[in-house]
């Protein structure tokens, strides 16, 4: 059974930093495309960052230069380092795993990030 468990969310002041973690079980983060999505209140879920199985990364324009996605293959965990946080980054952040070769996709339950003074 595949599980993605996010952690690291919380309340942070504007300009602050947080690091989100996504611990995976039942699936290899090394051989999957791993992504972070977010959903703000009243808005659609949107892609924030992705790291491919080859290690290629891509980011939503508004987080480029502030967020970094990375992967720890030994611990089967994916991270999202978020710096210079803004109020508009407030959302529930979800971890997503994709195995395109077999058409399998998985979601975590999310972790709430609130950026407020």
MDTraj code that builds the backbone (N, CA, C; nanometers):
import mdtraj as md
import numpy as np

residues = "UNK UNK UNK UNK UNK UNK UNK UNK UNK UNK UNK UNK UNK UNK UNK UNK UNK UNK UNK UNK UNK UNK UNK UNK UNK UNK UNK UNK UNK UNK UNK UNK UNK UNK UNK UNK UNK UNK UNK UNK UNK UNK UNK UNK UNK UNK UNK UNK UNK UNK UNK UNK UNK UNK UNK UNK UNK UNK UNK UNK UNK UNK UNK UNK UNK UNK UNK UNK UNK UNK UNK UNK UNK UNK UNK UNK UNK UNK UNK UNK UNK UNK UNK UNK UNK UNK UNK UNK UNK UNK UNK UNK UNK UNK UNK UNK UNK UNK UNK UNK UNK UNK UNK UNK UNK UNK UNK UNK UNK UNK UNK UNK UNK UNK UNK UNK UNK".split()
xyz = np.array([
    [0.0848, -0.1191, 0.0000],
    [0.0000, 0.0000, 0.0000],
    [0.0887, 0.1245, 0.0000],
    [0.0572, 0.2172, -0.0877],
    [0.1366, 0.3391, -0.0997],
    [0.0852, 0.4437, -0.0009],
    [0.1781, 0.5029, 0.0713],
    [0.1438, 0.6136, 0.1605],
    [0.2420, 0.7274, 0.1418],
    [0.1874, 0.8472, 0.1372],
    [0.2685, 0.9692, 0.1350],
    [0.2258, 1.0518, 0.2556],
    [0.3203, 1.0799, 0.3433],
    [0.2867, 1.1508, 0.4667],
    [0.3660, 1.2810, 0.4723],
    [0.2933, 1.3911, 0.4674],
    [0.3570, 1.5227, 0.4725],
    [0.3729, 1.5699, 0.6157],
    [0.4735, 1.6504, 0.6385],
    [0.4948, 1.7126, 0.7688],
    [0.5747, 1.8398, 0.7493],
    [0.5801, 1.9217, 0.8542],
    [0.6615, 2.0425, 0.8496],
    [0.5840, 2.1709, 0.8326],
    [0.4534, 2.1615, 0.8131],
    [0.3743, 2.2817, 0.7998],
    [0.3595, 2.3545, 0.9324],
    [0.3051, 2.4755, 0.9252],
    [0.2850, 2.5517, 1.0463],
    [0.2633, 2.6982, 1.0168],
    [0.2699, 2.7779, 1.1209],
    [0.2527, 2.9227, 1.1104],
    [0.3909, 2.9882, 1.1067],
    [0.4102, 3.0750, 1.0099],
    [0.5385, 3.1439, 0.9956],
    [0.5119, 3.2876, 0.9547],
    [0.5994, 3.3764, 0.9954],
    [0.5848, 3.5170, 0.9585],
    [0.6318, 3.5409, 0.8159],
    [0.5807, 3.6432, 0.7514],
    [0.6309, 3.6778, 0.6178],
    [0.7821, 3.6960, 0.6204],
    [0.8474, 3.6400, 0.5176],
    [0.9930, 3.6427, 0.5115],
    [1.0593, 3.5244, 0.5759],
    [0.9827, 3.4449, 0.6459],
    [1.0368, 3.3279, 0.7142],
    [1.0531, 3.2078, 0.6236],
    [1.0956, 3.0974, 0.6846],
    [1.1227, 2.9749, 0.6093],
    [1.0557, 2.8554, 0.6761],
    [1.0250, 2.7575, 0.5949],
    [0.9775, 2.6274, 0.6412],
    [1.0333, 2.5212, 0.5490],
    [1.0504, 2.4019, 0.6032],
    [1.0851, 2.2876, 0.5188],
    [0.9792, 2.1800, 0.5366],
    [0.9149, 2.1479, 0.4254],
    [0.8157, 2.0409, 0.4249],
    [0.8831, 1.9092, 0.3887],
    [0.8329, 1.8022, 0.4494],
    [0.8824, 1.6679, 0.4198],
    [0.7673, 1.5809, 0.3725],
    [0.7988, 1.4904, 0.2828],
    [0.7026, 1.3912, 0.2349],
    [0.7692, 1.2541, 0.2460],
    [0.7284, 1.1791, 0.3453],
    [0.7832, 1.0451, 0.3664],
    [0.6985, 0.9445, 0.2894],
    [0.7628, 0.8702, 0.2000],
    [0.6913, 0.7755, 0.1148],
    [0.7158, 0.6325, 0.1600],
    [0.6112, 0.5518, 0.1494],
    [0.6236, 0.4084, 0.1717],
    [0.5426, 0.3371, 0.0656],
    [0.5913, 0.2211, 0.0246],
    [0.5221, 0.1447, -0.0786],
    [0.5503, 0.1937, -0.2189],
    [0.6350, 0.2922, -0.2313],
    [0.6718, 0.3484, -0.3613],
    [0.8105, 0.4091, -0.3474],
    [0.8874, 0.4013, -0.4542],
    [1.0219, 0.4576, -0.4516],
    [1.0197, 0.6007, -0.5025],
    [1.0647, 0.6936, -0.4191],
    [1.0706, 0.8325, -0.4646],
    [1.1751, 0.8489, -0.5740],
    [1.2735, 0.7587, -0.5757],
    [1.3803, 0.7696, -0.6765],
    [1.3287, 0.7367, -0.8157],
    [1.2335, 0.6463, -0.8253],
    [1.1860, 0.6046, -0.9580],
    [1.0507, 0.6639, -0.9932],
    [1.0095, 0.7645, -0.9192],
    [0.8817, 0.8309, -0.9445],
    [0.9046, 0.9797, -0.9681],
    [0.8106, 1.0421, -1.0347],
    [0.8085, 1.1883, -1.0422],
    [0.7376, 1.2372, -0.9176],
    [0.8079, 1.3122, -0.8370],
    [0.7537, 1.3589, -0.7093],
    [0.7257, 1.5083, -0.7173],
    [0.6095, 1.5473, -0.6684],
    [0.5684, 1.6864, -0.6809],
    [0.5103, 1.7380, -0.5499],
    [0.5117, 1.8689, -0.5397],
    [0.4374, 1.9388, -0.4345],
    [0.3315, 2.0262, -0.5035],
    [0.2095, 2.0116, -0.4568],
    [0.0987, 2.0961, -0.4994],
    [0.0521, 2.1760, -0.3777],
    [-0.0258, 2.2782, -0.4041],
    [-0.0878, 2.3516, -0.2937],
    [-0.2278, 2.3965, -0.3335],
    [-0.3086, 2.4136, -0.2307],
    [-0.4452, 2.4609, -0.2529],
    [-0.4786, 2.5637, -0.1464],
    [-0.4991, 2.6859, -0.1922],
    [-0.5377, 2.7941, -0.1025],
    [-0.6901, 2.7955, -0.0893],
    [-0.7415, 2.8546, 0.0167],
    [-0.8870, 2.8594, 0.0369],
    [-0.9577, 2.9224, -0.0834],
    [-1.0569, 2.8532, -0.1342],
    [-1.1351, 2.9042, -0.2447],
    [-1.0685, 2.8969, -0.3799],
    [-0.9527, 2.8323, -0.3854],
    [-0.8793, 2.8243, -0.5122],
    [-0.8554, 2.6797, -0.5516],
    [-0.8194, 2.6618, -0.6788],
    [-0.7902, 2.5274, -0.7282],
    [-0.6501, 2.4842, -0.6841],
    [-0.6328, 2.3554, -0.6772],
    [-0.5013, 2.3005, -0.6461],
    [-0.4062, 2.3325, -0.7611],
    [-0.2842, 2.3708, -0.7267],
    [-0.1875, 2.4084, -0.8299],
    [-0.0519, 2.3432, -0.8036],
    [0.0194, 2.3175, -0.9119],
    [0.1512, 2.2578, -0.9018],
    [0.2521, 2.3630, -0.8576],
    [0.3311, 2.3282, -0.7583],
    [0.4320, 2.4194, -0.7050],
    [0.5721, 2.3808, -0.7536],
    [0.6042, 2.2536, -0.7417],
    [0.7381, 2.2079, -0.7786],
    [0.7345, 2.0596, -0.8092],
    [0.8234, 2.0175, -0.8979],
    [0.8310, 1.8763, -0.9355],
    [0.9775, 1.8377, -0.9533],
    [1.0077, 1.7153, -0.9153],
    [1.1394, 1.6582, -0.9415],
    [1.1172, 1.5247, -1.0106],
    [1.1771, 1.5097, -1.1272],
    [1.1578, 1.3874, -1.2038],
    [1.2455, 1.2759, -1.1485],
    [1.2242, 1.1562, -1.2002],
    [1.3060, 1.0433, -1.1575],
    [1.4529, 1.0638, -1.1968],
    [1.4760, 1.1458, -1.3008],
    [1.6135, 1.1758, -1.3419],
    [1.6737, 1.2900, -1.2622],
    [1.5915, 1.3568, -1.1792],
    [1.6434, 1.4656, -1.0976],
    [1.6187, 1.6047, -1.1528],
    [1.5509, 1.6120, -1.2652],
    [1.5170, 1.7423, -1.3220],
    [1.4092, 1.8082, -1.2377],
    [1.4252, 1.9369, -1.2119],
    [1.3282, 2.0100, -1.1301],
    [1.2622, 2.1216, -1.2108],
    [1.1384, 2.1486, -1.1737],
    [1.0657, 2.2609, -1.2320],
    [0.9794, 2.3245, -1.1235],
    [0.9555, 2.4551, -1.1399],
    [0.8840, 2.5298, -1.0375],
    [0.7798, 2.6223, -1.0981],
    [0.6767, 2.6462, -1.0186],
    [0.5804, 2.7516, -1.0522],
    [0.6576, 2.8830, -1.0523],
    [0.6230, 2.9699, -1.1470],
    [0.6995, 3.0938, -1.1622],
    [0.7072, 3.1744, -1.0332],
    [0.5988, 3.1798, -0.9595],
    [0.5934, 3.2673, -0.8426],
    [0.6793, 3.2168, -0.7255],
    [0.7288, 3.0934, -0.7330],
    [0.8129, 3.0415, -0.6243],
    [0.9575, 3.0223, -0.6676],
    [0.9872, 3.0449, -0.7935],
    [1.1248, 3.0284, -0.8414],
    [1.2190, 3.1199, -0.7632],
    [1.3308, 3.0626, -0.7221],
    [1.4275, 3.1393, -0.6451],
    [1.3987, 3.1410, -0.4956],
    [1.2801, 3.0971, -0.4567],
    [1.2446, 3.0939, -0.3138],
    [1.2270, 2.9512, -0.2627],
    [1.1744, 2.8624, -0.3460],
    [1.1468, 2.7240, -0.3058],
    [1.2453, 2.6306, -0.3747],
    [1.2798, 2.5245, -0.3049],
    [1.3669, 2.4216, -0.3611],
    [1.3126, 2.2836, -0.3277],
    [1.2922, 2.2029, -0.4308],
    [1.2493, 2.0648, -0.4104],
    [1.3723, 1.9750, -0.4165],
    [1.3769, 1.8771, -0.3282],
    [1.4897, 1.7848, -0.3272],
    [1.4408, 1.6479, -0.2823],
    [1.5306, 1.5501, -0.2992],
    [1.4914, 1.4117, -0.2721],
    [1.6048, 1.3420, -0.1978],
    [1.5704, 1.2689, -0.0956],
    [1.6657, 1.1866, -0.0205],
    [1.6321, 1.0414, -0.0504],
    [1.7073, 0.9834, -0.1410],
    [1.6756, 0.8464, -0.1837],
    [1.6947, 0.7449, -0.0706],
    [1.7911, 0.7671, 0.0136],
    [1.8181, 0.6725, 0.1217],
    [1.6995, 0.6627, 0.2183],
    [1.6341, 0.7769, 0.2401],
    [1.5213, 0.7803, 0.3325],
    [1.3861, 0.7821, 0.2631],
    [1.3893, 0.7738, 0.1281],
    [1.2641, 0.7713, 0.0511],
    [1.1745, 0.8896, 0.0870],
    [1.2352, 1.0061, 0.0929],
    [1.1661, 1.1271, 0.1357],
    [1.1939, 1.2406, 0.0371],
    [1.0927, 1.3209, 0.0160],
    [1.1054, 1.4395, -0.0684],
    [1.0819, 1.5623, 0.0190],
    [1.1551, 1.6676, -0.0087],
    [1.1470, 1.7893, 0.0698],
    [1.1082, 1.9086, -0.0167],
    [1.0515, 2.0076, 0.0478],
    [1.0294, 2.1371, -0.0155],
    [1.0791, 2.2432, 0.0821],
    [1.1926, 2.3019, 0.0491],
    [1.2460, 2.4109, 0.1289],
    [1.1843, 2.5394, 0.0792],
    [1.1200, 2.6115, 0.1693],
    [1.0491, 2.7336, 0.1317],
    [1.1096, 2.8508, 0.2083],
    [1.1656, 2.9436, 0.1340],
    [1.2261, 3.0629, 0.1931],
    [1.1512, 3.1882, 0.1487],
    [1.1757, 3.2962, 0.2191],
    [1.1130, 3.4250, 0.1844],
    [0.9627, 3.4097, 0.1641],
    [0.8995, 3.3445, 0.2577],
    [0.7571, 3.3148, 0.2443],
    [0.6727, 3.4414, 0.2448],
    [0.5661, 3.4353, 0.1664],
    [0.4741, 3.5466, 0.1526],
    [0.3342, 3.5025, 0.1953],
    [0.2495, 3.5987, 0.2230],
    [0.1128, 3.5665, 0.2631],
    [0.0423, 3.4822, 0.1572],
    [0.0732, 3.5085, 0.0319],
    [0.0074, 3.4346, -0.0771],
    [0.0552, 3.2910, -0.0895],
    [0.1549, 3.2523, -0.0112],
    [0.1975, 3.1128, -0.0073],
    [0.1120, 3.0303, 0.0892],
    [0.0239, 3.0964, 0.1613],
    [-0.0641, 3.0261, 0.2552],
    [-0.1536, 2.9281, 0.1804],
    [-0.1473, 2.8017, 0.2208],
    [-0.2240, 2.6969, 0.1528],
    [-0.2009, 2.5644, 0.2244],
    [-0.2797, 2.4670, 0.1847],
    [-0.2486, 2.3289, 0.2205],
    [-0.1553, 2.2754, 0.1119],
    [-0.0450, 2.2174, 0.1542],
    [0.0546, 2.1648, 0.0615],
    [0.0442, 2.0130, 0.0580],
    [0.0349, 1.9603, -0.0642],
    [0.0163, 1.8170, -0.0852],
    [0.1356, 1.7577, -0.1585],
    [0.1738, 1.6399, -0.1159],
    [0.2754, 1.5630, -0.1860],
    [0.2070, 1.4727, -0.2877],
    [0.2696, 1.4570, -0.4034],
    [0.2135, 1.3756, -0.5112],
    [0.3232, 1.2902, -0.5718],
    [0.2901, 1.1655, -0.6002],
    [0.3839, 1.0745, -0.6658],
    [0.3214, 1.0218, -0.7936],
    [0.4008, 1.0176, -0.8989],
    [0.3509, 0.9704, -1.0278],
    [0.4442, 0.8655, -1.0850],
    [0.3859, 0.7543, -1.1200],
    [0.4581, 0.6507, -1.1947],
    [0.3928, 0.6435, -1.3314],
    [0.4434, 0.7257, -1.4226],
    [0.3779, 0.7410, -1.5522],
    [0.3807, 0.6114, -1.6320],
    [0.4843, 0.5337, -1.6158],
    [0.4981, 0.4116, -1.6935],
    [0.3855, 0.3116, -1.6698],
    [0.3285, 0.3142, -1.5487],
    [0.2206, 0.2219, -1.5162],
    [0.0904, 0.2946, -1.4885],
    [0.0920, 0.4283, -1.5075],
    [-0.0304, 0.5051, -1.4907],
    [-0.0828, 0.5085, -1.3482],
    [0.0088, 0.5146, -1.2509],
    [-0.0322, 0.5154, -1.1105],
    [0.0040, 0.6512, -1.0485],
    [-0.0901, 0.7063, -0.9729],
    [-0.0718, 0.8384, -0.9136],
    [-0.1228, 0.8353, -0.7697],
    [-0.0515, 0.9054, -0.6813],
    [-0.0852, 0.9011, -0.5396],
    [-0.0756, 1.0403, -0.4780],
    [-0.1624, 1.0629, -0.3775],
    [-0.1631, 1.1890, -0.3041],
    [-0.1432, 1.1649, -0.1552],
    [-0.0766, 1.2598, -0.0919],
    [-0.0767, 1.2640, 0.0527],
    [-0.1970, 1.3423, 0.1011],
    [-0.2127, 1.3527, 0.2338],
    [-0.3291, 1.4200, 0.2900],
    [-0.3069, 1.5692, 0.3095],
    [-0.1830, 1.6131, 0.2996],
    [-0.1553, 1.7553, 0.3053],
    [-0.1080, 1.8054, 0.4394],
    [-0.0408, 1.9193, 0.4348],
    [0.0035, 1.9878, 0.5559],
    [-0.0202, 2.1371, 0.5351],
    [-0.0717, 2.2019, 0.6385],
    [-0.1125, 2.3420, 0.6268],
    [0.0045, 2.4348, 0.6540],
    [0.0233, 2.5288, 0.5620],
    [0.1218, 2.6353, 0.5787],
    [0.0473, 2.7679, 0.5853],
    [0.0692, 2.8410, 0.6936],
    [0.0063, 2.9711, 0.7106],
    [0.1155, 3.0760, 0.7266],
    [0.1137, 3.1738, 0.6382],
    [0.2119, 3.2819, 0.6438],
    [0.1382, 3.4089, 0.6865],
    [0.1677, 3.4513, 0.8081],
    [0.0940, 3.5650, 0.8634],
    [0.1740, 3.6287, 0.9745],
    [0.1572, 3.7597, 0.9890],
    [0.2225, 3.8294, 1.0994],
    [0.1279, 3.8394, 1.2184],
])
top = md.Topology()
chain = top.add_chain()
for i, resn in enumerate(residues, 1):
    res = top.add_residue(resn, chain, resSeq=i)
    for name in ("N", "CA", "C"):
        top.add_atom(name, md.element.get_by_symbol(name[0]), res)
traj = md.Trajectory(xyz[None], top)
